[in-house]
Amino acid sequence: MQKFYGANLAEVFRTPAYDCSLKNECGVPDFALTRLKGGSMEMQRAPAYPEDRAMLICVALAPTPVDRWRARIACQEVSVSHSIAFATTVIDLMKPMEMWAAGPFDYLHYYVSRDLLDRVAADNRITPVDSFRMVFFERDLVVAQLTRTILSQVRNREPLNMLALEDVSLLVSTHLLQHYGNGKGILRARPSLENWQKIRTEEMLRAHLEGEIRIADLATACQLSPSHFSRCFRQSFGTSVHQWLIKLRIDTAKNLLREPELSLAEVGFRSGFCDQAAFTRAFTTREGTTPFRWRKLNGRGAVTTEHLVYGELRSR
């Protein structure tokens, strides 16, 4: 069966794709991220969506004009309801759908298989969900905020690591079940991780700053299911696993920046970043200054502002 993400999704819209996917034990992706960005074009009918046991969440990174998109799904005409950035569309790929679109456009798509949704529901003792409510260009603050947290990596075509993909997949799946599913089950109360679980989790994350560790590994070490662990972690640390990993990376980088013999590229690599550019973007976003400036102000031997500005210009 043709799946609606990555190259397949790009073919439907005839545009290049940013693609990251998370595969299950059978090697088939259960979750995928695809960014589609296209230039100006007249309204035209897109090829048919391939039927699939999956949900597709489409987030408009830029406002979509009300007259630049429309669709017919289950004999119902739908169109743009809100011309706003980060407007969310939720589509059940089991439903037959015809779509017409015009450019320019810029979307981030979350592909979520029903198998993944079933596993998350079972982990949280939610009644199995048979169908999902579909919406078109509506406000969804949870999806919008989640999209903002990964947008820098998406725009710079940086692949998300395994931990980040799993983290996002569980957050999106839980949100779909809670807010769009027709099931009547309610998620259990969210307890925090016990102290030994928090300590063990931090130890494992610090040992895998590059992010090549699965949430399933962390959950197993804490004797929890992956989705239950993810919710307990957020309750304990006040953020997602991936965002906490970035914090640990930045903390590690600060310690390394105090070593003058290490280059910025080496500091970024040892802190778990894929390259110096990714390190600089993440550090600047969280600290409000570049690694170079932070090192000059906090390393061995502070310098004056005049020397700092001159040195940074020379480093460029």
N, C-alpha and C positions, 0 to 999 in steps of 0.2 A: 504494500500500500504506500502511495506517495505521501510523504509527510509535509506539513505546511510550515516550514521554517527554512532558514539558510538559503541555499541556492534555489530550492523549489519556490520559496516565497519570493525571492528576487525575480525569478522568471515570470511570475504572475504579474508583477509590477514593472518588469523590464528595467530593473535598476540594480546596481551593485549592492552587496549585502555586507554588513558586519555580522558575524555569526559566532556564537559560543553555544555549545550544547553539553548536556549532562546525560550520560548513557546509563542504562540500567544493567543488570547482570547479564542480559541477553545481547548487550551491545547496541540496543536500540535507544535513541534519545527519548527521555521522559520529559525533558525540559530544555528549552532553547531560547536564546536571545538573538534577535535579528533587527538591525537598523536599516531602514530603507529611506533613501533621500533622492528625490528626483527634481529635475528642472521644469521649466514651463512646458506645458503640453495641453492640447485641447481635451475636453471631456471625451473619454472613450471607455468602452466596455472592457473590463479585465477578464482574462480567462477564468473559468469556473474554479471555485475553491475545491480541492480534493476532499472528499468525505473522510473523516478521521474521528476516532474516539479521543477527542482532545478539545481543549478550550484555547482560544486565542484572545489575548488582551493586546489592544493596539493603543498606544499613547502618542498623541500628536505633540511632538516637541515644539512645533510652531503652530499658531492658530490656523485652523482650516476654514476658509471662507464658506459660508452657508451654501453657496451654489457650486462648490467644487467637488462634492462627493454625494452619492446617493446609492441606495441598494434596495433590492427586493428579496426578502427572506421569509420563507413560509407564506408566500403570497401577500406579505405586508410590505408596504413602501416605507422606507426609513431614510433619514437624511441628517445633516449636521444640525444638532440642537444647540450647541454652545461653541462659538468661535473663540476659543480660549486656548492658551498654551497648556499642555499636559491634560487636555480633555481625554477621557478614557472610553474606549469601546470594548465591549466584551461579547465575543462571538462563540457560539457552540458550533464546532465544525461538523457535527452530525446533521445539522440542518442545511438543506439546499439553499444556496444563496447566489444571487447575481449582483454584480457591483459595477458602478461606473465612477471613474475618478479623473480629476484633472490636476495638473501641476501648477506651481511647485508644491512639493509635500516633503515632510520629514517625520517619520514614525519610528518608534521603538516597539517591537512586537515581543510579547512573552508567550511562548508555546508551552502548554501544560497538558500532559497526557492524562486521560481518565485513570490509567493505572496508578500514576503518582497520586492523584487525588484520592483514589480508593485506599491507598496505603496510609496516607495522612489521616483520613477519616477513621480508619481502623485503629491507628495508634492513639487517637484521641477519643475513642468510643463515641463517634458521631454516627448517626443513622446513615447508611449508604445513600448517596445523592444520585438520583436518576436523571434529573434535568437541572439546568441552570438558567437563571434570568439573564436575558441579554439586554445591554444598554448601548447607546450610540452617542459618543461625544458628550458624556456626562462628567461632572466633577467627582473625582474619587481621590480624596486627600491622601489616603494610604498609598495608593499606586503612584500618585504624583510625587510624594516624598521619597518613596523607594527609587523611583526613576532618577530623581535629582542626585541621589547618593552615588549612583554608578555612571552618571552622564559624562563625567570627565573622561573616564576610561573608554566609554563607548565612542565618544567624539574623537579621541586620539587613537582609536582602533587598537587598544590594548586588551588582549584577551583576559577575561576574568579567570582567576585561578579556581581550582577545584572547590576550595572552601567557600569562596564567594558565591560560586554558582549554586552550591547546595544550600547555602544560607538564603539566597534570594528565592530559590525554588520552593523552599519550605514556607517562607513568608507569603509568597504569592499564592501557594496552594491553600494555606490556612485561611487567607483572606477570601479567596474564591468560595470556599466551603461555607464560611460564616456569613458572607454578605450577598452571595449570588446563588447559592445552592438552595434546593427546595426541601432539604432534609430538616427535620425538627430537632435533631440532637444539638446539644449545647456543649461547647468546650468546657472541660473541667476547670476548676479553679487553678490559677497559675501559681504553684509553689515556687519558692526559690531553690537554687542549688544548695546543698549542704556544704559546710566549710571544706570538707575533704574533696568534694566534687569540684569546687571552685579552684582549689589549689592544684588538683590534678589537671584540670582544663588549662590553666595558665601555664603549667609546666609543658604540656604538650604543644600549646600554641607557640611558646617561646622557642621550642625545639624545631618548629616548622614555620618560621617567619615568612618563607616564600609562599606559604598557603597551600602547599601540596599535601594536604591532609583532609580527610573527609569528615563531615559532621558525624557520620556513622561511627567513625573511630573514636571521636570524643564522647559520643553517647554511650558506646560500649564500655569505655573506661569508667563512665559514671553510672553504669547499669540502668540506662534509660533508653527509650526508643528515640530515633533521630528527631522527630517532630516535637516530642515532649521535651527533649533536651533543649532544643532551640528556643522554646517558649520559656523554660526555666532559666536559661542563660540570659535572655532579655530582661526577665524580671530581676535577676540578681545583679547584672552589670549595667542595666539601663540602656542598652544598645544591642545591636546584632553581633553575632560572632565575628563577622568580617570586619565591621567597624572597630571592634575591640582589637582585632589583629593589627589593623592599621595604627591604632594607638600604641601598641607594643612595638611596632616597627619604628615609629617616630621616637619613642623613648630610647630605643636601642641606638638610633641614629644620633641622637643628642650626645650620648656617651661617647660614640665613636668620633663625632665632630671635634671633641676636645683633644683628639690625637692629631697633632699637626702633620705627621708624616703620611696620613691617609688622604688620598684624593677623594673628591666628592663622589666620583664614580664607584670607588671602592667602598665608601661608606654606604652608598645606596645598595650596592650588591650584598654587603654583609647584613644589611637591615631587611633584606627580603624583597627588595624592589627589582623589577625586571631590567631596568636601565636607569641612567641618571636623570633622564627627562621625567620619567614617572615618579622618581624619588623627589625631584624638585617640585613638581606639581602638588604632590600629596603633602609635602612638608610645608609649602607656602600656604596651601589651603587651610591647614590646621593651626599653623603657628603665626600666620600673618606676615611672614618675612621669608626670604630665601635661605637655604642652608649656608650659603657663603656669608651673608650678613650675620646670621645667628652665630656662626663659628667665630667671626671677628669680634662680636660683642660678648661671647660667653666662653671662648676658648682660653688657652694659656696666653695671657697678656692682652687685655682689651686695647682697642685703638680708638682714636678720635673719629668723629663723624666725617671730617674732611678726608682722612686717610681711608675710611671705609668706602665712601662713594668713589674715590679715585681708584681704589683697588678693585671694586666690583666692575667698574667700566673697563679696566684693563683685562679682567678675567673673561670678558665677553669677546 
